[in-house]
C-alpha cells in the first residue's frame, strides 16, 4: 500500500542513506545539488559556504540535510523543536561523515568519536563505547547503527525500537558496512553476505528477506524507509522491499558505485558519474537538474528530496541581497549577487530606467538618477549553462539627502557619584546618536546615551576616561570621543521627602524617600509600624502594616561624604470596629454608666445612629452611656463609631425595670447574744438599702436609722417588746 507524503510531513522525519565519502574521481569543484521535495528548503542550501562548493560529504534527512565542508558540518531544512539543524561545536571540526535520522543528526569525526544533536532520547544515548572507535554510522527513523573499527555493530535508539537495536550475533564481527531503514537494520559482512534485523512493517514488501542471490555477492548496501538496495560484485543493482514498481534503469545496472534509497524511490551513481533515479516521482525526484550532466561524486536520498555533489551548479541567488537606495543627481552604486558554476552572467529581465545599468560579470548596478520620489522595479536574471534564475528588486529614488552629521558639542560637563546627571550632546543634520562600546572605553557606569543625544543617569563609580559617540543620519555616520570625569560625592545627600502619607491597616503601602543624590538608607531612631521596612539601597519604605496607630521614626540617608536625617510621623489608620457586644439593663431611679469600646485609628468618636437611648441617659463621644434611669421600658438603639478611615455600627437593647421593693425572707432570734438577724431579698443588687426601726407600742411611732446595708443584718434585742422593721429604698 502506498503512503502519502502528507502523512509524514508533520513529523519532519529523517534520512536513511548511509553516506560514503572520499575524493571525487572526476575533475571540478564539488557543489551541493538538490532537487525534489523542497517544502522546508531541504534541497536548497543557502549558506554561502555550502553553496560555493567544496563539500566532502552529504546526507539527506526526511526534511533536513547535512553537508561537510572543510571538516565542518552545515545543516539546512526543517529544524523542528528538537534542533536537528543546530550544529554543536563538536560538529564543526574534524568531521568526515554524517548521517541524519527522523529528528536528529550524527557526525563522525576523524578520531572515531561522534557528535550528535537533535532528538535527545536518541542522541543522549550515543555515549561511551557507542561514541568511540567508530568506523561508520547510519541513521534510521529513530535509531542509529554504529560500525566499530573492529568490525562489530552496535545500535541504540528510542525504547520502542528494541528490535531494530537488538544486534544479532552474526553482526558482531566481520562487518564492513551498515544501513538503516525506518524500522530495520542491515549489516554487510566481509564475506559479502547481508545480515538483516528489525521490525517488519505491514507494507514493507518483505524487506527483511534478503534475496538469496545477493548472499556472498553484495559489495554495498543502502536502505529507504521501506525498501533496500545492494550493489553486487558485478556492478549490478538489486532492489527489494516496498517500491513504486518501476524497473531499474538499464544504465544503472552497469558499473554502479553508489546507491541511496528514499520514500519509494531509489538512486544510483555509476562509475562515470551519471545519476539515475526511479520509483516515486511525486516531488519530481526523477527530474534531474541540468547541472548533473557534468557528473556527480556522491548521492543521498531523503524522504522526498535528492542530493548530489556535482561539478556544475545552476545559478543561486545569495541571500536576500538589496541594491540599496539611490539619490537624485548623485552617482549610484549597488549590487546583487548570485553564484553558479560556470560563473553566472547578469542581465535585465524587464524595462529599466535609462539612467540605470548593470555589469553582466559582477552584478554591480550604477548610474545617476534624474527623477525623484519614485520606486524603480528592476528584474534581474542570473544564468549559466545549467539554468536561469530571476529576481525583482526595488530601488527607492530619493531626494538628495542632507549633509553628514557634524558634532556641535565639543566637551561635556563632569559628574559625581550618586548625583543625577543629564546632558544633551548635539550635532547638525538631525542624526541619531549611539555609544560605541569598544571594550576599553565604555560609558561611565550608571549612564546611558539616548538616540537624541541625551547622556543621563546616576553615576555609580569613579571614572576618568574617554568614550566614543557615533552620530548617524541617512547620509553618513561620524564618530568623536569625549573626556569625562566622575568624582566621589561632594556633599552628603539631602532628603527631599518632607512628610509621609497615611497608611491603612492590612493594605500594601509604599513610599520612596527622595534624595538629591544616591544614598544608602536606614532607620536610626524610632520604629516603623510592624509589617513595614526600608530598603537600604533605594530608600523605599514598603510592606503591609499589621498594626494601627501613630508612629514616629527617623530615616538616615548616607554616602561616602556624610549623612543627613529626617524625622517622620506615620499614621496607620484602621476603620473602627465596635467590640462591646451587649449592654446591661437597670431599674428606674438607679444610676447607670457603661462605656462602649471600639478598635480603630484615629480613635473613633461615638454617636447615636438610630433609635432611642433609655430616658435619663446620654451618650458622649468617648462612647460612655451614663445618667440616672427615669423611666421603665425596653430601649432599642444603634451606636456608630466613626473615624477618618471608616465607621462601624452596632445595635443594642437595654431593659429598664420599675422599682421593686425588698421583701423580708427570714427573722431569727439568737439567744446567745440576744440579737435578731434579719434577711431580705435585694431585687436591684446595685442599690443600697436604708433600714429603719420603730416601736409600734408607742402612741406615735418614730423611725430609727439603722444605716445603709446590702444584705442581712443582726440587731441587738434588749427587751421583749415587739419591734417592727421596715426597709426603704433611699
HELIX and SHEET records of a PDB file:
HELIX    1   1 UNK A    6  UNK A    9  1                                   4    
HELIX    2   2 UNK A   48  UNK A   51  1                                   4    
HELIX    3   3 UNK A   89  UNK A   92  5                                   4    
HELIX    4   4 UNK A  120  UNK A  123  1                                   4    
HELIX    5   5 UNK A  128  UNK A  131  5                                   4    
HELIX    6   6 UNK A  159  UNK A  161  5                                   3    
HELIX    7   7 UNK A  162  UNK A  165  1                                   4    
HELIX    8   8 UNK A  169  UNK A  171  5                                   3    
HELIX    9   9 UNK A  212  UNK A  214  5                                   3    
HELIX   10  10 UNK A  250  UNK A  253  5                                   4    
HELIX   11  11 UNK A  290  UNK A  294  5                                   5    
SHEET    1   A 3 UNK A  31  UNK A  36  0                                        
SHEET    2   A 3 UNK A 305  UNK A 310 -1                                        
SHEET    3   A 3 UNK A 296  UNK A 301 -1                                        
SHEET    1   B 3 UNK A  55  UNK A  60  0                                        
SHEET    2   B 3 UNK A  64  UNK A  69 -1                                        
SHEET    3   B 3 UNK A  72  UNK A  77 -1                                        
SHEET    1   C 3 UNK A  95  UNK A 100  0                                        
SHEET    2   C 3 UNK A 104  UNK A 109 -1                                        
SHEET    3   C 3 UNK A 114  UNK A 118 -1                                        
SHEET    1   D 3 UNK A 134  UNK A 139  0                                        
SHEET    2   D 3 UNK A 143  UNK A 148 -1                                        
SHEET    3   D 3 UNK A 153  UNK A 157 -1                                        
SHEET    1   E 3 UNK A 175  UNK A 180  0                                        
SHEET    2   E 3 UNK A 184  UNK A 189 -1                                        
SHEET    3   E 3 UNK A 194  UNK A 198 -1                                        
SHEET    1   F 3 UNK A 218  UNK A 223  0                                        
SHEET    2   F 3 UNK A 227  UNK A 232 -1                                        
SHEET    3   F 3 UNK A 237  UNK A 241 -1                                        
SHEET    1   G 3 UNK A 256  UNK A 261  0                                        
SHEET    2   G 3 UNK A 265  UNK A 270 -1                                        
SHEET    3   G 3 UNK A 275  UNK A 279 -1                                        
SHEET    1   H 2 UNK A 313  UNK A 317  0                                        
SHEET    2   H 2 UNK A 338  UNK A 341 -1                                        
SHEET    1   I 4 UNK A 326  UNK A 327  0                                        
SHEET    2   I 4 UNK A 387  UNK A 398  1                                        
SHEET    3   I 4 UNK A 374  UNK A 384 -1                                        
SHEET    4   I 4 UNK A 345  UNK A 348 -1                                        
SHEET    1   J 3 UNK A 331  UNK A 335  0                                        
SHEET    2   J 3 UNK A 364  UNK A 368 -1                                        
SHEET    3   J 3 UNK A 357  UNK A 358 -1                                        
SHEET    1   K 4 UNK A 415  UNK A 416  0                                        
SHEET    2   K 4 UNK A 477  UNK A 487  1                                        
SHEET    3   K 4 UNK A 463  UNK A 472 -1                                        
SHEET    4   K 4 UNK A 432  UNK A 436 -1                                        
SHEET    1   L 3 UNK A 420  UNK A 424  0                                        
SHEET    2   L 3 UNK A 454  UNK A 458 -1                                        
SHEET    3   L 3 UNK A 447  UNK A 449 -1                                        
SHEET    1   M 4 UNK A 503  UNK A 504  0                                        
SHEET    2   M 4 UNK A 563  UNK A 578  1                                        
SHEET    3   M 4 UNK A 549  UNK A 558 -1                                        
SHEET    4   M 4 UNK A 520  UNK A 526 -1                                        
SHEET    1   N 3 UNK A 503  UNK A 504  0                                        
SHEET    2   N 3 UNK A 563  UNK A 578  1                                        
SHEET    3   N 3 UNK A 598  UNK A 601 -1                                        
SHEET    1   O 3 UNK A 508  UNK A 512  0                                        
SHEET    2   O 3 UNK A 540  UNK A 544 -1                                        
SHEET    3   O 3 UNK A 532  UNK A 534 -1                                        
SHEET    1   P 4 UNK A 586  UNK A 587  0                                        
SHEET    2   P 4 UNK A 646  UNK A 657  1                                        
SHEET    3   P 4 UNK A 633  UNK A 643 -1                                        
SHEET    4   P 4 UNK A 605  UNK A 611 -1                                        
SHEET    1   Q 3 UNK A 591  UNK A 595  0                                        
SHEET    2   Q 3 UNK A 624  UNK A 628 -1                                        
SHEET    3   Q 3 UNK A 617  UNK A 619 -1                                        
SHEET    1   R 3 UNK A 664  UNK A 670  0                                        
SHEET    2   R 3 UNK A 675  UNK A 680 -1                                        
SHEET    3   R 3 UNK A 713  UNK A 716 -1                                        
SHEET    1   S 3 UNK A 704  UNK A 709  0                                        
SHEET    2   S 3 UNK A 689  UNK A 694 -1                                        
SHEET    3   S 3 UNK A 724  UNK A 729 -1                                        
END                                                                             
